[in-house]
Amino acid sequence: MLIGGIWQYTSSGSVSGISGISSGIDRNYFNGSRARLLALANNIA
């Protein structure tokens, strides 16, 4: 699903260093610039 340039491509991923989650980790792709991502993360978009 694509929402505002962020696409969740799996809900069963894994990330090194994160354990104890039996259902998996969401893995996402952002289709935009680093500046846009930082603006979204800091709620200044």
Secondary structure, DSSP 8 states (H G I E B T S, - for coil): -EETTEEEEEEEE--TT----TT-EEEEEE-S-HHHHHHHHTT--
